[in-house]
């Protein structure tokens, strides 16, 4: 028997049945609820015209996050709250400060993208309370929204202006209480149109569902699977949703590692790791996709997907992270680099899924850096993503070297020959140049729309040189000294 989906919407509990499990939230809003303020632009989570805010009860309390409704499936709203641009107008008919600021600052021209911008700004408004956000925070909050008319300056002005207007508070306690009444004690199954959506609530229920439905698609943040439906027009028969399994959404720090559950969002996972690696990972965190994508996507899903151009795997591998797998026979651990056997091939036994990751804490005498090269600063897929971790002994010799790249092979892959060229050697220019030469034997990158093979190889070698310049024993260069040349540094014709 199919269980209806229930979520809080427009001041009441909204119940859904009969729609396909792969119907997107955007489709449900526009086609079923006739709430047409939310717009469809790209249908792949890139333009932000469809941005909504979703509220959910998590272990740390109520969370309100901006996400792309065009790639989120309607059944994932069960037990949550959905807010759209129609919710911003105040009960007395006045505009919300977000809307008023956009009017005053002339932040809208054709208006098609404006509802998405308004919802991204509202998400920031809820987070920042009465404080005026910095330019960096504004840029990050709007990283998932595109506009073809205004040139962004008026919208950025509105983001600053909205906190200067009379404050409109949001009653989180009331919403939290309303959502508590919607929480379920056990997993549910929702079915329609020949598709079945399984939503387990515990790890044991997830294991049982995976064994019973070995061919089902595992759905976490839907930032990749959503495109299977909206762009590839794939028919998904069975889906197992991981978003209600609280055991997968924990972050725990031990003496030697940060343990991150597979269901932890990319935004929360990067925040946890960057507390320990602020200099090394903060820029990559900011440049990873956009805020709505990081709010929805999960680190476990990013790793399980195993894209050769994914940005998380190189630094996880360089740090020596361990993958925790779960199956009917219990837990299994393995080094992350051993998980990838070939393009879209992973070391997964029947019934297994990614349960979490263990990321090593910083260690003395270890230099660590990450670098991303792309055509845009944010919301762009890397042409090359590099991570380097080097440990020196007291004599200044390289005790261990771990080098990993994305975009250079069919899988995220370590540079074994370059690492070997460094071990036991002084960390000097001669050994660095030998390692640069060895990279040409470690990788045979492809040419595609993002970069040519020759550009990728030259960029990878130059990033290794940059790492040496920043971490050499004598006279290391500060990272900022090279940013003008490294960020978005694309060769002509690449």
Residue pairs with C-beta under 8 A, 6 or more apart in sequence:
1 189
2 17
2 189
2 190
2 191
2 192
3 188
3 189
3 190
4 15
4 16
4 17
4 190
5 15
5 16
5 17
5 74
5 75
5 77
5 78
5 190
6 13
6 14
6 15
6 16
6 78
6 79
6 182
7 13
7 14
7 16
7 77
7 78
7 79
7 80
7 81
7 82
7 182
8 14
8 55
8 80
8 81
8 82
8 175
8 178
8 179
8 182
9 33
9 81
9 82
10 86
10 87
13 178
13 182
14 82
16 28
16 74
16 75
16 77
17 190
17 192
18 192
19 28
19 32
19 74
19 192
19 193
20 192
20 193
20 195
21 73
21 74
21 75
21 190
21 191
21 192
21 193
21 195
21 196
21 197
21 236
21 239
22 73
22 195
22 229
22 236
22 239
23 73
23 74
24 69
24 70
24 71
24 72
24 73
24 74
24 226
24 229
24 230
25 52
25 69
25 70
25 72
25 73
25 74
25 76
25 77
25 82
26 38
26 40
26 43
26 50
26 69
26 70
26 72
27 74
28 74
29 35
29 36
29 38
29 52
29 69
29 84
30 36
30 38
30 40
35 84
35 86
37 84
37 85
37 86
37 115
38 49
38 50
38 51
38 52
38 69
38 84
38 85
38 115
38 116
39 49
39 50
39 112
39 113
39 115
39 116
40 49
40 50
40 70
41 47
41 48
41 49
41 50
41 70
41 112
41 113
41 116
41 146
42 49
42 70
43 70
43 71
43 230
43 231
44 70
44 71
44 226
44 227
44 230
44 231
45 68
45 70
45 71
45 144
45 223
45 226
45 227
45 290
45 292
45 293
46 144
46 146
46 379
47 113
47 116
47 145
47 146
48 68
48 113
48 116
48 117
48 120
48 142
48 144
48 145
48 146
48 290
48 292
49 112
49 113
49 115
49 116
49 145
49 146
50 68
50 69
50 70
50 116
51 66
51 67
51 68
51 69
51 115
51 116
51 117
51 119
51 120
51 144
51 145
51 292
52 66
52 67
52 69
52 82
52 83
52 84
52 119
53 64
53 65
53 66
53 67
53 82
53 83
53 119
53 122
53 123
53 126
54 64
54 65
54 67
54 72
54 77
54 80
54 81
54 82
54 83
55 62
55 63
55 64
55 80
55 81
55 82
55 83
55 175
55 179
56 62
56 63
56 65
56 79
56 80
56 81
56 179
57 63
57 79
57 176
57 179
57 180
57 183
58 249
59 246
59 249
59 250
61 176
62 172
62 175
62 176
62 179
64 83
64 123
64 126
64 127
64 170
64 172
65 123
65 265
65 267
65 292
65 295
65 296
66 119
66 120
66 122
66 123
66 141
66 144
66 291
66 292
66 295
67 292
67 295
67 296
68 144
68 223
68 292
68 293
68 296
70 226
70 230
71 222
71 223
71 226
71 227
71 230
71 296
72 222
72 226
72 296
73 197
73 219
73 222
73 226
73 229
73 239
75 190
75 197
75 199
75 241
76 219
76 222
76 241
76 243
78 182
78 184
78 188
78 190
78 199
78 244
79 179
79 182
79 183
79 184
79 244
80 179
80 182
81 175
81 178
81 179
83 119
83 122
84 115
84 119
85 115
85 118
85 119
88 95
88 96
88 98
88 99
88 118
88 122
89 95
89 96
89 99
90 96
90 168
94 100
95 103
96 122
96 168
97 125
97 162
97 163
97 165
97 166
97 167
97 168
98 118
98 121
98 122
98 125
98 158
98 162
99 118
100 162
100 165
101 107
101 121
101 157
101 158
101 159
101 161
101 162
101 165
102 108
102 114
102 117
102 118
102 121
102 154
102 155
102 158
104 158
104 161
105 154
105 155
105 157
105 158
105 161
106 150
106 154
107 114
107 117
107 150
107 154
107 155
107 157
107 158
108 114
108 117
108 149
108 150
109 149
109 150
110 148
110 149
113 145
113 146
113 147
113 148
113 149
116 145
117 142
117 145
117 147
117 155
120 141
120 142
120 144
120 145
120 291
120 292
121 141
121 142
121 158
121 159
121 162
123 141
124 133
124 137
124 138
124 141
124 159
125 162
125 163
126 170
128 137
128 163
130 163
130 167
131 163
132 160
132 163
132 164
133 141
133 159
133 160
133 163
135 156
138 156
138 159
138 160
139 156
139 378
140 286
140 291
140 378
141 159
141 291
142 152
142 155
142 156
142 159
143 286
143 290
143 291
143 378
143 379
144 289
144 290
144 291
144 292
144 293
144 379
147 155
184 201
184 244
185 201
186 201
186 202
186 205
187 198
187 199
187 200
187 201
187 202
187 205
187 209
187 244
188 199
189 196
189 197
189 198
189 199
190 196
190 197
190 199
191 197
194 237
195 235
195 236
195 237
195 238
195 239
196 237
196 238
196 239
197 239
197 241
198 209
198 213
198 216
198 238
198 239
198 240
198 241
199 241
199 243
199 244
200 206
200 208
200 209
200 240
200 241
200 242
200 244
200 245
201 244
201 245
201 246
202 245
202 246
202 247
203 245
203 247
203 248
203 326
203 355
205 245
206 240
206 242
206 245
206 248
206 353
207 326
207 327
207 328
207 351
209 216
209 240
210 216
210 218
210 240
210 327
210 328
210 351
210 352
210 353
211 328
211 351
213 238
213 240
214 350
214 351
215 237
215 238
216 237
216 238
216 239
216 240
217 225
217 228
217 236
217 238
217 239
217 240
218 240
218 242
218 304
218 353
219 225
219 239
219 240
219 241
219 242
219 243
220 242
220 243
220 262
220 263
220 297
220 298
220 300
220 301
220 304
221 243
221 265
221 266
221 296
221 297
221 298
221 301
222 296
223 289
223 293
223 296
223 297
223 301
224 297
224 301
224 305
225 236
228 234
228 236
229 236
242 248
242 262
242 263
242 298
243 263
245 263
247 261
248 261
248 262
248 263
248 264
248 300
248 355
248 356
249 261
249 263
249 264
250 259
250 261
250 264
251 258
251 259
251 260
251 261
251 264
251 268
251 269
251 272
252 258
252 259
253 259
253 272
253 361
255 361
256 360
256 361
257 322
257 358
257 359
257 360
257 361
258 272
258 273
258 276
258 358
258 359
258 361
259 356
259 357
259 358
259 359
260 269
260 272
260 273
260 299
260 300
260 356
260 357
260 358
260 359
261 300
261 355
261 356
262 298
262 299
262 300
262 301
262 303
262 304
262 353
262 354
262 355
262 356
262 357
263 298
263 300
264 272
264 298
264 299
264 300
265 294
265 295
265 296
265 297
265 298
265 299
266 288
266 289
266 293
266 294
266 295
266 297
266 298
266 299
266 302
266 312
267 291
267 294
267 295
269 298
269 299
270 281
270 284
270 285
270 288
270 294
270 299
271 285
273 281
273 359
274 281
274 282
274 285
276 361
276 362
277 362
277 368
279 479
280 315
280 368
280 369
280 370
281 315
281 370
283 370
283 372
284 311
284 315
284 370
284 372
284 385
286 378
287 311
287 372
287 374
287 377
287 378
287 380
288 294
288 311
288 312
289 297
289 378
289 379
290 378
290 379
293 379
299 312
299 357
300 354
300 355
300 356
300 357
302 310
302 312
302 313
303 310
303 312
303 313
303 316
303 323
303 336
303 339
303 354
303 357
304 346
304 353
304 354
306 313
306 339
306 340
306 344
306 346
306 411
306 412
307 406
308 343
308 406
308 407
308 408
308 409
308 410
308 411
308 412
309 381
309 382
309 385
309 406
309 407
309 450
310 385
310 406
310 412
311 372
311 382
311 385
311 406
313 336
313 340
313 404
313 406
313 412
314 370
314 385
314 386
314 387
314 404
314 405
314 406
314 412
315 368
315 370
315 387
315 404
316 336
316 357
316 359
317 336
317 337
317 387
317 402
317 404
317 412
317 414
318 368
318 370
318 387
318 388
318 389
318 402
318 403
318 404
319 359
319 360
319 368
319 387
319 389
319 402
320 335
320 360
320 389
320 402
321 335
321 336
321 357
321 358
321 359
321 360
322 333
322 334
322 335
322 336
322 357
322 358
323 333
323 334
323 335
323 336
323 339
323 354
323 357
324 331
324 332
324 333
324 354
324 355
324 356
324 357
324 358
325 331
325 332
325 333
325 334
325 348
325 349
325 352
325 353
325 354
325 355
326 332
326 352
326 353
326 354
326 355
327 349
327 350
327 351
327 352
327 353
328 351
329 349
331 355
332 349
332 352
333 358
334 347
336 357
337 404
337 412
337 413
337 414
338 347
339 346
339 347
340 346
340 347
340 411
340 412
340 413
341 347
341 411
342 410
342 411
343 410
343 411
362 368
363 391
365 391
365 392
365 393
365 399
366 389
366 390
366 391
367 388
367 389
367 390
367 391
367 392
367 467
367 471
368 387
368 388
368 389
368 390
369 387
369 388
369 467
369 470
369 471
369 479
370 385
370 386
370 387
370 388
371 384
371 385
371 386
371 387
371 463
371 466
371 467
371 486
372 382
372 384
372 385
372 386
373 382
373 383
373 384
373 385
373 451
373 459
373 463
373 486
373 488
373 489
373 490
374 380
374 381
374 382
374 383
374 450
374 488
375 383
375 450
375 488
375 490
376 488
377 487
377 488
381 450
382 406
382 407
382 450
383 407
383 450
383 451
383 455
383 456
383 459
383 490
383 494
384 405
384 406
384 407
384 408
384 451
384 456
384 459
384 460
384 463
385 405
385 406
385 407
386 403
386 404
386 405
386 406
386 460
386 463
386 464
386 467
387 403
387 404
387 405
388 401
388 402
388 403
388 463
388 464
388 467
389 400
389 401
389 402
389 403
390 398
390 400
390 401
390 402
390 422
390 427
390 467
390 471
391 398
391 399
391 400
391 401
392 398
392 399
392 427
392 473
393 399
396 426
396 427
396 473
397 424
397 425
397 426
397 427
398 422
398 423
398 424
398 425
398 426
398 427
398 431
399 423
400 423
401 418
401 419
401 422
401 423
401 435
402 414
402 419
403 414
403 415
403 418
403 419
403 435
403 464
404 412
404 413
404 414
404 415
405 412
405 413
405 415
405 443
405 460
406 412
407 445
407 450
407 451
407 456
408 442
408 443
408 445
408 456
408 457
408 460
409 443
409 444
409 445
413 442
413 443
415 435
415 438
415 439
415 442
415 443
416 442
417 438
417 439
417 441
417 442
418 435
418 436
418 438
418 439
418 442
418 464
419 435
420 438
421 431
421 434
421 435
421 437
421 438
422 431
422 432
422 434
422 435
425 431
425 434
427 468
427 471
427 472
427 473
428 472
428 473
429 468
429 472
432 464
432 465
432 468
435 464
436 461
436 464
436 465
439 457
439 460
439 461
439 464
440 457
440 461
443 456
443 457
443 460
444 453
445 453
445 456
445 457
445 460
446 453
447 453
447 454
451 459
451 490
451 494
452 493
452 494
455 490
455 491
455 494
458 491
459 489
459 491
463 486
466 482
466 486
469 476
469 477
469 482
470 476
470 477
470 478
470 479
470 482
